[in-house]
Each structure stands twice: as structure tokens, then as C-alpha cells.
Amino acid sequence: MNKPVTPLLTVDIIIEMVDRPGRPIVLIERKHPPHGWALPGGFVDVGESLETAAVREALEETSLHVRLTRLLGTYSDPTRDFRGHTASAVYIAEARGEPRAADDAKHLALHDPREAPQLAFDHDRIIGDYLHFLDSGELPAPRQ
């Protein structure tokens, strides 16, 4: 039997800094293409759950131990990453402490999500869905 060709599986994490006024989120400046600001995240390893991958990627890129609080949604537009088709599970997480850029993150910064810079991939859309969730308590509806 032939293995099916499928999108690569990824995770992205919206990390809320709960020990800071206004609960800013962590954004990373990417070290590798595509360059620019983005949510922390990366590829899921074989044998790893989505949740484990999200916690690992957060630690690798921000040096923060996070607690996942919610699955915001899944994002799988075939054009979301110019390097190839990816499907991402996006989590909201909480963290405390001092974030430090590491691994694939060149720099990082804390941002009010309502004032975030333009982001790589489809992360502007993800932040829009996150803000909708903060304002309404409703998770984003699936899009086709």
C-alpha cells in the first residue's frame, strides 16, 4: 500500500504572559525564511502529540514553560506557507517569567495583540480570531 501524500503538521502558540499587565502575547522574529514576526510554533515530530509539540516549541523558541489553556482552532489553507502545504493546530497558552529568544527565534517581543505588527504566514488571521475569542468568548467558525 502506498503512503498518502499529506500536508505537514504544525502547531502555533499564542502565549499570554499572565504575570504582566494586560496579558501581552509573545511574538518571535524568525531567524529563517520566511523572515518577519510570527507566533511561536513549528513542526510536530513523529510520535509526538499536538499538545506535546506545542509545549516543546514554546520552550524551544521562547524559553518559557507554558500551560495550554485552549485549542483556538485549526488552520490549513494550502497557501498559508510558501514552503509547502501545512496544517496547524493553534493553542492558547499561559506563561510566567522572562521570555528569551532561542532556537529558530532571532528576537522576541511582548505585544498587545491589538497592536501586533504584520505577521508572517496566516498569523494575522489567527490573531484576528484570537481577538474575536477574547471579545466574544466564541471560538472562530470553520472557514472553507
N, C-alpha and C positions, 0 to 999 in steps of 0.2 A: 504494500500500500504506500502510495506517495504521501509525503507530508504536505499539508496545505501551506500555501504562502499567505502569511497573515501580517497585519501591522505589528510594529514593535510596541511593546507595552511599557508605559512610563507612569510616573507619579509626579505630581506637583503639590507643594505645600504652602498654604497661607499661614504663616507663623505670626500669631498675635503675641506681642510682648505684654503679658498681663501685669508685670511689675512696673510699667511705665504709664504715665498719664495719657489717656486717650487710646491706649492699647494699639500703638503703631504696629505695622507689619514689617517683616524683614524682606528686603529685596536684595538680590545679588547682581553685581555687574559680571557678566560672563567673561571667562578667560579665553574661551574657544568660540569659533563661529557657531551659530550666529552671535555676534557681539551685541552688547546692549544690556539693559536692565531686564530682569526676569524674576519670577518666583523661583525659590529653590526647588530642585527636583532632578529627576534623572531616570535612567532605565532600571527596570525590575530585573533582578538576576534570576536565572533558572533555579527553581527550588525555593524561592522566596515569596512570601505573601505580599500583597499590595501594601498592607499596613506596615510590615517589617521594612519594606523598601522605603516607604515614606519616612519612617523614623531614622533609618540609616542615612538616606540622602540629606535630611535636615542636619544631622550631626556632621556628616562629611563636609557640607558646604558652609554651615554657619557655626559649627562648634557648639550647638545648642541641643540639649536633651529635651525633646518635645513630648507632649501628651496630645494624641489625636483626639479631637472632640466631635468631629462630624465629617462625613463624606459630602462635599459640596455637589459633586456631580462628575460625569464623565465627558470627555471632550475628544472627538475622533474625526474631525474634519480632515479629509485626506491632504489638504493643503496647509495644515497647521504648522508643519515643519518642512522646510525646503529640502532637508536631507533625506526625507522619505516619510512614508505614512506611519504615524504613531497614534496610539490611543492612550489617553491619560486619565487616571483616576486622580481627582483633586481633593485634597483633605484640608480641613481647617484644624489648626493645632495651637496649643498654648505653650509658652516657654517663659522662663525667667533667667536672668543672668546677663552676661555680656557677650553678645554675638561677635564672632571673629570669622572673617573670610578664610576659607580653606578649600582645598581640592580644586574644583572647576570654577570657584568664585574668585575673581580678581579683587573685588571690593564688595562691601555690603553697606547698606544704609537702612535706617528705620524711617518709614514714611507713614503719614496719614494716608489710608487707602484712597481717600477722596482727592488727594493731591499727588498721586503717584505719577512719575514720569511715563512717557510712552514706553511700552514694554515689548519684548521680543515674543515670537510665536503668536499664540492667541491669548496671551496673558491679560491684555486689556479687556477682552470679553470676559475672562474669568473674574477679574476684579469687578467688572460691572455686575456680574451675577452675585458675587460676594456682597457688594453694597446693597443690592436688592434684598438679599437674605437678611442683612443687618437691619434694613429699614422696615421690612415686612414680616420677617420670620418665616418666609416662604422660600423653599428651595427652588432653583430655576427649573422651568419646564423643559423637557427634552426638545431639542431642535433637530430638524431633518435637513 
